[in-house]
Amino acid sequence: QVRMVQSGGGSVQAGGSLTLSCEVSGYSYSKYKKYCMGWFRQAPGKEREGVAVIISDGTTDYADSVTGRFIISEDNAKRTLDLHMNSLKPEDTAMYYCAAGYPTGDRFLVRYEYTYWGQGTQVTVSS
């Protein structure tokens, strides 16, 4: 059984930093040729959107809105996935979710490529 347990998050003023962590268990990094792990967020009344992703070959991709501010990293030995968020803005306020999957296409910031999800953690940025 795959479990993804999130920690971190909270409230911060604009310009501040936060780190989200996700502990992964039961997930096989070698089950298929390629895996993907990512972070998504969902603000009230909006669709869940992809924020950052890391692929099995180490490639990363980011939403335009967070490029240059957020960094995704993974430690396969520790089975953790982190999202380091800097220069936070009020528009970054949302519920954040970690996710994992085995992609079949070449787009990774999309929900349908992810099978396993964390429980969500709130990030609130005040102006």
C-alpha positions in Angstrom: 0.0 0.0 0.0 1.4 3.4 -1.0 1.3 6.1 1.5 2.3 9.7 1.1 2.4 11.7 4.3 2.9 15.4 4.2 4.4 17.8 6.7 5.3 21.5 6.7 3.3 24.4 5.4 1.6 27.0 7.5 1.3 30.8 7.4 3.9 33.3 6.3 4.1 36.8 5.2 4.8 37.7 1.5 8.4 37.4 0.6 8.9 34.6 3.1 9.9 31.0 2.7 8.4 27.6 3.5 9.3 24.0 2.9 6.9 21.2 2.4 7.9 17.6 2.8 6.3 14.3 1.8 7.3 10.9 3.2 6.7 8.1 0.7 6.2 4.5 1.7 5.2 1.4 -0.3 6.0 3.1 -3.7 8.2 1.3 -6.1 10.7 3.6 -7.9 11.6 0.8 -10.3 8.2 -0.7 -11.1 8.1 0.8 -14.5 10.6 2.5 -16.8 9.7 6.0 -15.6 8.2 7.5 -12.5 7.2 11.0 -11.6 6.7 12.8 -8.3 5.2 16.2 -8.0 3.5 18.9 -6.0 0.1 20.3 -6.9 -2.0 23.0 -5.3 -5.6 23.9 -5.2 -7.0 27.3 -4.1 -10.6 27.8 -3.1 -12.9 27.7 -6.2 -10.1 26.8 -8.5 -8.9 23.6 -10.2 -6.0 21.7 -8.8 -2.9 22.7 -10.7 0.6 21.2 -11.1 3.3 23.3 -9.4 6.5 21.2 -9.7 7.5 17.8 -10.8 10.6 15.6 -10.8 11.0 12.7 -13.2 13.0 9.5 -12.7 15.9 10.8 -14.8 16.2 13.8 -12.6 14.4 16.2 -14.9 12.4 18.9 -13.2 9.6 21.1 -14.5 7.7 24.0 -12.9 4.6 26.0 -13.5 5.4 29.4 -15.0 4.0 31.1 -11.9 6.6 29.5 -9.5 9.7 29.2 -11.8 12.7 30.7 -10.1 11.0 30.7 -6.7 10.2 27.1 -5.9 12.6 24.1 -6.0 11.5 20.5 -5.9 13.9 17.8 -4.6 13.8 14.1 -3.7 15.9 11.8 -1.7 15.2 8.2 -2.8 17.2 6.7 0.0 15.1 8.6 2.6 12.1 8.3 0.4 11.2 11.9 0.8 10.0 14.6 -1.6 10.4 18.3 -0.7 9.2 21.6 -2.1 11.2 24.6 -1.1 9.2 27.7 -1.6 10.8 31.1 -1.6 9.7 34.7 -2.3 6.1 33.6 -1.5 3.2 35.7 -2.8 -0.4 35.9 -1.6 -1.4 34.1 -4.8 0.5 31.1 -3.6 -2.1 30.6 -0.9 -3.6 27.1 -1.5 -3.8 23.6 -0.3 -0.7 21.7 -1.5 -0.6 18.1 -2.3 2.3 15.7 -3.1 1.7 13.0 -5.7 3.4 10.1 -7.4 2.7 8.1 -10.5 4.1 6.3 -13.5 3.6 8.5 -16.5 2.7 7.3 -19.9 2.9 10.6 -21.8 5.3 13.5 -22.0 3.4 16.0 -19.9 4.0 15.8 -16.2 2.3 18.7 -14.6 -1.1 17.1 -15.2 -3.3 15.3 -12.6 -4.0 12.2 -14.7 -0.4 11.0 -14.6 -0.6 10.7 -10.8 -2.1 7.8 -8.9 -1.0 8.4 -5.3 -1.7 11.5 -3.3 -0.8 13.0 0.0 -3.4 14.3 2.5 -2.8 18.0 1.7 -1.3 20.8 3.7 -2.4 24.4 3.8 -0.1 27.3 2.8 -1.3 30.8 3.6 0.7 33.8 2.5 -0.4 37.2 3.8 0.4 40.5 2.2 
